[in-house]
Amino acid sequence: MKTQIDVKRLLCPMPVIRLGEMIAKVAVGDTIEMLATDPGVLHDIPAWCNVHGHKVLEIQEKDSEFILLVEKIG
């Protein structure tokens, strides 16, 4: 299942906090598509996923927005 979270116009650490809240609600193997405008997510989200054992599947930049696809692992 894919869930989407919109963290546009939110600055660090809020995108990481929102991702953590959403990861807790979804099942293992589910994906979360994050829509963001803070370029800090390009570093912060992969680092957070690495620490917590989740996986960034894809990162795209489109019209000054960032789209990250994160899979919940374990």
C-alpha positions as CSV (number, residue, x, y, z in Angstrom):
1,M,0.0,0.0,0.0
2,K,1.2,3.5,-0.8
3,T,0.5,6.4,1.5
4,Q,1.3,10.1,0.7
5,I,2.4,12.8,3.1
6,D,2.6,16.4,2.2
7,V,5.3,18.3,4.1
8,K,5.7,21.1,1.7
9,R,6.7,24.4,3.3
10,L,7.8,22.6,6.4
11,L,11.4,22.9,7.5
12,C,13.6,20.5,9.2
13,P,13.1,18.7,11.5
14,M,9.3,18.6,10.7
15,P,9.6,16.4,7.6
16,V,11.6,13.8,9.5
17,I,9.1,13.9,12.4
18,R,6.1,13.5,10.1
19,L,7.8,10.6,8.4
20,G,8.4,8.9,11.7
21,E,4.8,9.4,12.7
22,M,3.6,7.9,9.4
23,I,6.0,5.0,9.4
24,A,4.6,3.9,12.8
25,K,1.1,3.7,11.2
26,V,1.8,1.7,8.1
27,A,2.6,-2.0,7.6
28,V,6.0,-3.5,6.8
29,G,6.5,-3.4,3.0
30,D,4.2,-0.3,2.6
31,T,5.6,2.8,0.9
32,I,5.3,6.4,1.8
33,E,5.5,9.1,-0.8
34,M,6.7,12.4,0.7
35,L,6.1,15.7,-1.0
36,A,8.6,18.3,0.3
37,T,10.0,21.7,-0.6
38,D,12.9,21.8,2.0
39,P,16.1,20.7,0.2
40,G,17.3,19.4,3.6
41,V,15.2,16.3,3.1
42,L,17.7,15.1,0.4
43,H,20.1,14.4,3.2
44,D,17.9,14.1,6.3
45,I,15.4,11.5,5.1
46,P,18.1,9.0,3.8
47,A,20.1,9.5,7.0
48,W,17.0,8.9,9.1
49,C,16.1,5.8,7.1
50,N,19.6,4.4,7.5
51,V,19.4,4.8,11.2
52,H,16.0,3.3,11.6
53,G,16.4,0.5,9.0
54,H,14.0,1.8,6.3
55,K,14.8,2.2,2.6
56,V,14.6,5.2,0.3
57,L,13.5,3.8,-3.0
58,E,13.4,6.9,-5.1
59,I,14.1,10.6,-5.0
60,Q,12.9,13.0,-7.6
61,E,13.0,16.8,-8.0
62,K,10.2,18.5,-9.9
63,D,9.5,22.2,-10.1
64,S,11.4,23.0,-6.8
65,E,9.6,20.2,-5.0
66,F,11.1,16.9,-3.9
67,I,9.4,13.6,-4.0
68,L,10.8,10.8,-1.9
69,L,9.5,7.2,-1.9
70,V,10.3,5.4,1.4
71,E,9.6,1.7,2.1
72,K,9.0,0.5,5.7
73,I,11.3,-2.3,6.5
74,G,11.0,-4.6,9.5
